[in-house]
Amino acid sequence: MTPQQESRVPAVNDAEAITELLASAKTIAVVGLSPKSFRPSYGVSRYLQSAGYRIIPVNPNEPRILGEKSYARLQDVPEKIDIVDVFRRSDLVHQIVDDAIEVGARSIWMQEGVLDDASAERARAAGIFVVMDRCIFKEIRRRDP
């Protein structure tokens, strides 16, 4: 990507771009979605479903979560992904970003406490908008109380 093309990708955590993304996104692949109801990934994903988003679990250890077929990796998901929502440790983000670039995801959302500046810049260079260290549930609620 040229510097001119990269400048078209909003900065990490750009508030206006987050608002537009949440309004237009339909499909969210949740990497690290747990089947355990007490885990944050489960509660956030259940909320996203209730808010009208299509959730696609990405967890190689579970066949179904929240009533949806689960996939082992992003490359196995058979549909277009608007948001890759990451509920994994920061040291695992680099591979998830590589996978998101490979499948042509529109954006990558790293949940609170998940930080990887180098991967964020690599995603932006590939034309992918990045949200980092933010909770998607809180961001939706903030915009639509």
Phi and psi in degrees as GROMACS dihedral restraints (atoms count N, CA, C in turn):
[ dihedral_restraints ]
;  ai    aj    ak    al  type     phi  dphi    fc
    3     4     5     6     1   -77.2    20    10
    4     5     6     7     1   160.9    20    10
    6     7     8     9     1   -57.1    20    10
    7     8     9    10     1   -35.0    20    10
    9    10    11    12     1   -65.5    20    10
   10    11    12    13     1   -43.0    20    10
   12    13    14    15     1   -65.4    20    10
   13    14    15    16     1   -42.4    20    10
   15    16    17    18     1   -61.9    20    10
   16    17    18    19     1   -34.2    20    10
   18    19    20    21     1   -66.6    20    10
   19    20    21    22     1   -17.8    20    10
   21    22    23    24     1   -77.5    20    10
   22    23    24    25     1   -18.9    20    10
   24    25    26    27     1   -81.6    20    10
   25    26    27    28     1   123.7    20    10
   27    28    29    30     1   -57.2    20    10
   28    29    30    31     1   153.3    20    10
   30    31    32    33     1   -60.9    20    10
   31    32    33    34     1   155.6    20    10
   33    34    35    36     1   -55.1    20    10
   34    35    36    37     1   132.6    20    10
   36    37    38    39     1    65.8    20    10
   37    38    39    40     1    22.5    20    10
   39    40    41    42     1   -61.7    20    10
   40    41    42    43     1   120.0    20    10
   42    43    44    45     1   -60.9    20    10
   43    44    45    46     1   -43.3    20    10
   45    46    47    48     1   -65.1    20    10
   46    47    48    49     1   -40.9    20    10
   48    49    50    51     1   -67.0    20    10
   49    50    51    52     1   -36.1    20    10
   51    52    53    54     1   -63.0    20    10
   52    53    54    55     1   -45.2    20    10
   54    55    56    57     1   -59.5    20    10
   55    56    57    58     1   -46.2    20    10
   57    58    59    60     1   -63.9    20    10
   58    59    60    61     1   -42.8    20    10
   60    61    62    63     1   -60.4    20    10
   61    62    63    64     1   -49.2    20    10
   63    64    65    66     1   -64.3    20    10
   64    65    66    67     1   -30.1    20    10
   66    67    68    69     1   -76.7    20    10
   67    68    69    70     1   -29.8    20    10
   69    70    71    72     1  -104.3    20    10
   70    71    72    73     1   -19.9    20    10
   72    73    74    75     1   -69.1    20    10
   73    74    75    76     1   145.5    20    10
   75    76    77    78     1  -122.3    20    10
   76    77    78    79     1   -38.1    20    10
   78    79    80    81     1  -115.5    20    10
   79    80    81    82     1   125.0    20    10
   81    82    83    84     1  -123.4    20    10
   82    83    84    85     1   116.8    20    10
   84    85    86    87     1   -88.0    20    10
   85    86    87    88     1   120.8    20    10
   87    88    89    90     1  -102.8    20    10
   88    89    90    91     1   103.8    20    10
   90    91    92    93     1   -83.2    20    10
   91    92    93    94     1   121.1    20    10
   93    94    95    96     1    93.0    20    10
   94    95    96    97     1    17.5    20    10
   96    97    98    99     1   -65.3    20    10
   97    98    99   100     1   123.7    20    10
   99   100   101   102     1   -93.3    20    10
  100   101   102   103     1   145.9    20    10
  102   103   104   105     1   -80.4    20    10
  103   104   105   106     1    -3.8    20    10
  105   106   107   108     1   -85.4    20    10
  106   107   108   109     1   121.3    20    10
  108   109   110   111     1   -65.1    20    10
  109   110   111   112     1   -18.6    20    10
  111   112   113   114     1   -86.7    20    10
  112   113   114   115     1    -5.2    20    10
  114   115   116   117     1   -83.5    20    10
  115   116   117   118     1   142.5    20    10
  117   118   119   120     1   -55.3    20    10
  118   119   120   121     1   -38.1    20    10
  120   121   122   123     1   -60.7    20    10
  121   122   123   124     1   -36.2    20    10
  123   124   125   126     1   -69.8    20    10
  124   125   126   127     1   -49.1    20    10
  126   127   128   129     1   -63.0    20    10
  127   128   129   130     1   -43.3    20    10
  129   130   131   132     1   -64.6    20    10
  130   131   132   133     1   -43.4    20    10
  132   133   134   135     1   -65.9    20    10
  133   134   135   136     1   -39.4    20    10
  135   136   137   138     1   -62.1    20    10
  136   137   138   139     1   -42.1    20    10
  138   139   140   141     1   -61.9    20    10
  139   140   141   142     1   -44.9    20    10
  141   142   143   144     1   -58.4    20    10
  142   143   144   145     1   -41.2    20    10
  144   145   146   147     1   -59.9    20    10
  145   146   147   148     1   -45.6    20    10
  147   148   149   150     1   -66.3    20    10
  148   149   150   151     1   -23.6    20    10
  150   151   152   153     1   -86.7    20    10
  151   152   153   154     1     0.9    20    10
  153   154   155   156     1    99.6    20    10
  154   155   156   157     1     3.7    20    10
  156   157   158   159     1   -82.9    20    10
  157   158   159   160     1   149.4    20    10
  159   160   161   162     1   -88.5    20    10
  160   161   162   163     1   121.0    20    10
  162   163   164   165     1   -98.7    20    10
  163   164   165   166     1   133.3    20    10
  165   166   167   168     1  -121.4    20    10
  166   167   168   169     1   107.3    20    10
  168   169   170   171     1   -67.7    20    10
  169   170   171   172     1   137.3    20    10
  171   172   173   174     1  -122.0    20    10
  172   173   174   175     1    99.0    20    10
  174   175   176   177     1  -156.0    20    10
  175   176   177   178     1   110.8    20    10
  177   178   179   180     1   -68.6    20    10
  178   179   180   181     1    -9.6    20    10
  180   181   182   183     1   -98.6    20    10
  181   182   183   184     1    -1.6    20    10
  183   184   185   186     1  -131.5    20    10
  184   185   186   187     1   133.9    20    10
  186   187   188   189     1   -77.2    20    10
  187   188   189   190     1   -32.6    20    10
  189   190   191   192     1  -147.3    20    10
  190   191   192   193     1   143.4    20    10
  192   193   194   195     1  -141.7    20    10
  193   194   195   196     1   135.8    20    10
  195   196   197   198     1    52.7    20    10
  196   197   198   199     1    35.9    20    10
  198   199   200   201     1    78.1    20    10
  199   200   201   202     1     5.2    20    10
  201   202   203   204     1  -114.0    20    10
  202   203   204   205     1   144.6    20    10
  204   205   206   207     1   -61.4    20    10
  205   206   207   208     1   135.0    20    10
  207   208   209   210     1  -101.0    20    10
  208   209   210   211     1   145.0    20    10
  210   211   212   213     1  -114.8    20    10
  211   212   213   214     1   149.7    20    10
  213   214   215   216     1   -71.0    20    10
  214   215   216   217     1   -33.0    20    10
  216   217   218   219     1  -153.5    20    10
  217   218   219   220     1   163.2    20    10
  219   220   221   222     1   -58.3    20    10
  220   221   222   223     1   -36.1    20    10
  222   223   224   225     1   -63.4    20    10
  223   224   225   226     1   -18.0    20    10
  225   226   227   228     1   -87.4    20    10
  226   227   228   229     1   -12.9    20    10
  228   229   230   231     1   -70.8    20    10
  229   230   231   232     1   124.5    20    10
  231   232   233   234     1   -87.1    20    10
  232   233   234   235     1    10.9    20    10
  234   235   236   237     1  -135.2    20    10
  235   236   237   238     1   168.9    20    10
  237   238   239   240     1   -67.0    20    10
  238   239   240   241     1   138.3    20    10
  240   241   242   243     1  -110.7    20    10
  241   242   243   244     1   123.1    20    10
  243   244   245   246     1   -82.1    20    10
  244   245   246   247     1   -44.9    20    10
  246   247   248   249     1  -131.2    20    10
  247   248   249   250     1   130.6    20    10
  249   250   251   252     1   -99.3    20    10
  250   251   252   253     1   107.7    20    10
  252   253   254   255     1   -94.2    20    10
  253   254   255   256     1   118.7    20    10
  255   256   257   258     1  -102.7    20    10
  256   257   258   259     1   114.9    20    10
  258   259   260   261     1  -113.7    20    10
  259   260   261   262     1    56.1    20    10
  261   262   263   264     1  -132.1    20    10
  262   263   264   265     1   165.1    20    10
  264   265   266   267     1   -63.9    20    10
  265   266   267   268     1   152.2    20    10
  267   268   269   270     1   -56.2    20    10
  268   269   270   271     1   -36.3    20    10
  270   271   272   273     1   -71.7    20    10
  271   272   273   274     1    -6.5    20    10
  273   274   275   276     1  -104.2    20    10
  274   275   276   277     1    -3.0    20    10
  276   277   278   279     1   -65.8    20    10
  277   278   279   280     1   -35.8    20    10
  279   280   281   282     1   -54.7    20    10
  280   281   282   283     1   -42.0    20    10
  282   283   284   285     1   -71.3    20    10
  283   284   285   286     1   -37.3    20    10
  285   286   287   288     1   -64.3    20    10
  286   287   288   289     1   -40.9    20    10
  288   289   290   291     1   -64.0    20    10
  289   290   291   292     1   -43.6    20    10
  291   292   293   294     1   -57.7    20    10
  292   293   294   295     1   -43.5    20    10
  294   295   296   297     1   -65.4    20    10
  295   296   297   298     1   -41.6    20    10
  297   298   299   300     1   -64.1    20    10
  298   299   300   301     1   -39.0    20    10
  300   301   302   303     1   -63.3    20    10
  301   302   303   304     1   -44.8    20    10
  303   304   305   306     1   -59.9    20    10
  304   305   306   307     1   -40.7    20    10
  306   307   308   309     1   -87.5    20    10
  307   308   309   310     1    -4.7    20    10
  309   310   311   312     1    75.7    20    10
  310   311   312   313     1    35.0    20    10
  312   313   314   315     1   -61.3    20    10
  313   314   315   316     1   149.1    20    10
  315   316   317   318     1   -77.6    20    10
  316   317   318   319     1   -34.5    20    10
  318   319   320   321     1  -153.1    20    10
  319   320   321   322     1   160.8    20    10
  321   322   323   324     1  -124.8    20    10
  322   323   324   325     1   130.3    20    10
  324   325   326   327     1  -119.8    20    10
  325   326   327   328     1   112.0    20    10
  327   328   329   330     1   -96.2    20    10
  328   329   330   331     1   120.0    20    10
  330   331   332   333     1   -63.9    20    10
  331   332   333   334     1   171.1    20    10
  333   334   335   336     1   -51.3    20    10
  334   335   336   337     1   134.5    20    10
  336   337   338   339     1    85.0    20    10
  337   338   339   340     1    -5.7    20    10
  339   340   341   342     1  -101.3    20    10
  340   341   342   343     1   115.5    20    10
  342   343   344   345     1  -135.9    20    10
  343   344   345   346     1   132.0    20    10
  345   346   347   348     1  -159.8    20    10
  346   347   348   349     1    89.7    20    10
  348   349   350   351     1   -61.0    20    10
  349   350   351   352     1   -40.9    20    10
  351   352   353   354     1   -64.0    20    10
  352   353   354   355     1   -42.6    20    10
  354   355   356   357     1   -68.1    20    10
  355   356   357   358     1   -36.6    20    10
  357   358   359   360     1   -61.3    20    10
  358   359   360   361     1   -43.9    20    10
  360   361   362   363     1   -68.1    20    10
  361   362   363   364     1   -36.3    20    10
  363   364   365   366     1   -63.7    20    10
  364   365   366   367     1   -41.2    20    10
  366   367   368   369     1   -64.6    20    10
  367   368   369   370     1   -45.6    20    10
  369   370   371   372     1   -60.6    20    10
  370   371   372   373     1   -40.3    20    10
  372   373   374   375     1   -62.9    20    10
  373   374   375   376     1   -25.4    20    10
  375   376   377   378     1   -89.8    20    10
  376   377   378   379     1     3.2    20    10
  378   379   380   381     1    89.8    20    10
  379   380   381   382     1    17.2    20    10
  381   382   383   384     1  -105.3    20    10
  382   383   384   385     1   128.4    20    10
  384   385   386   387     1   -72.0    20    10
  385   386   387   388     1   139.8    20    10
  387   388   389   390     1  -124.1    20    10
  388   389   390   391     1   132.9    20    10
  390   391   392   393     1  -115.3    20    10
  391   392   393   394     1   131.9    20    10
  393   394   395   396     1  -133.5    20    10
  394   395   396   397     1   138.1    20    10
  396   397   398   399     1    60.9    20    10
  397   398   399   400     1    40.4    20    10
  399   400   401   402     1  -135.3    20    10
  400   401   402   403     1   147.3    20    10
  402   403   404   405     1   -93.7    20    10
  403   404   405   406     1   122.0    20    10
  405   406   407   408     1   -63.1    20    10
  406   407   408   409     1   -36.6    20    10
  408   409   410   411     1   -58.7    20    10
  409   410   411   412     1   -49.6    20    10
  411   412   413   414     1   -64.1    20    10
  412   413   414   415     1   -37.6    20    10
  414   415   416   417     1   -67.9    20    10
  415   416   417   418     1   -38.9    20    10
  417   418   419   420     1   -66.5    20    10
  418   419   420   421     1   -46.1    20    10
  420   421   422   423     1   -62.7    20    10
  421   422   423   424     1   -37.1    20    10
  423   424   425   426     1   -63.5    20    10
  424   425   426   427     1   -34.8    20    10
  426   427   428   429     1   -88.4    20    10
  427   428   429   430     1   -19.6    20    10
  429   430   431   432     1  -143.1    20    10
  430   431   432   433     1    69.8    20    10
